[in-house]
Amino acid sequence: MSVKLKYAGKKKVFQRVLLHILFWICIVCYFTWGFGLGANVKLGFYNVLLYLPGHMIMTYTLLYFLTPRYLVKKKYIAFFTGLLLLILVCFCYAVLANLTIDVLPDSFKGATLNTGQNILPFIHVAGIAFSIKFLGNWNRQKQMTIEAQHEQVKAELELLKAQVHPHFLFNTLNNLYSFTLEQSEHAPEIVLKLSHLLRFMIYESREAQIPLAKEISLLQSYMELEQLRYGNRLDVSFVCGGDIDNRQIAPLLLLPFVENAYKHGASHQIDLCWISFNLAVEDGIMRFKLINSFDADDEKKDIQGGVGLQNCRRRLELIYPGKYSLETRAENDVFIVSLDLQLESNRQQNKESESYINQSPTLYDMEMPDSR
């Protein structure tokens, strides 16, 4: 590992030196042909080489001394004072360069400009180098900001997803506990279904996107578990249709809606209760509608403000910004969740998803097991 790091460090230094050499080659060519001595390119090249050390002094002092030591630290007076001193040094260098040219052979006569004009290229080159470095630093800072935001969103999503796991597991274990107390014959079935759900949550829910068919399979298994608990007291309609096998969705996105329907709906009702689950995909848009009965007289729980629904809203904002429409409302004794969501398609046909729902490719109608 240390050898690779050393190699990467040397490679980075080499690339940086190469970029600096290319920059000065471009500067020499620019001044040779742009500000050459008339039509004599050779003399213009000699003239540029004579001034090149002054350009380097001006540029590197500005970039690697004045800027990091004063400008970045917002010591503006010290920075501009240093900049004026640096310009004075370059002015002296230009005077010496002019004197050198004057004592050279006659072929160089007429090649010089006055000293005031000769100081401008120093500022010109330093300004170009400063602009390049500033843009490079700005771009790196922007990339770092984007990466930091991405990591923050990723961490928040993992936290939101993690909140679903213990909540769901706690409810299911409570169901299992009640069945074991009654020595119900459904206890082994609950353990089997629970193991399937836990396998999904531990391994497959780590992916950013999963086939929609797998998400539907998870919801089926969960609702079958709950049906064993409520029996004939709960009437469930579960209908799915459309292009389900060819779409992707964020894992565990719909589960909190379904949990909310049971927690604040069926569990608070003594008489007959019901849940209607409808999901259809058309032209890449998933239209999900979940309706459940609830006791409007029970004011102890606010079904619209639960952690599960807040979790879902936040995940939608992070994963599908501008690609969803979510509405939750209570009407008399009915609570309605309506979600329109733009889904991505599978780039490759996933044959595995077909094994999760062994129904018609255009209509899934789940019949809940009879608890009797």
Secondary structure by P-SEA (a helix, b strand, c coil): caaaaaaaaaaaaaaaaaaaaaaaaaaaaaaaccccccccaaaaaaaaaaaaaaaaaaaaaaccccccccccccaaaaaaaaaaaaaaaaaaaaaaaaaaaaacccccccccccccccaaaaaaaaaaaaaaaaaaaaaaaaaaaaaaaaaaaaaaaaaaaaaaaaaaaaaaaaaaaaaaaacccaaaaaaaaaaaaaaaaacccccccccaaaaaaaaaaaaaaaaaaacccbbbbbbbbccccccccccccaaaaaaaaaaccccccccccbbbbbbbbcccbbbbbbbbbcccccccccccccaaaaaaaaaaaacccccbbbbbbbcccbbbbbbbbbbbccccccaaaaaaccccccbbbbbccccc
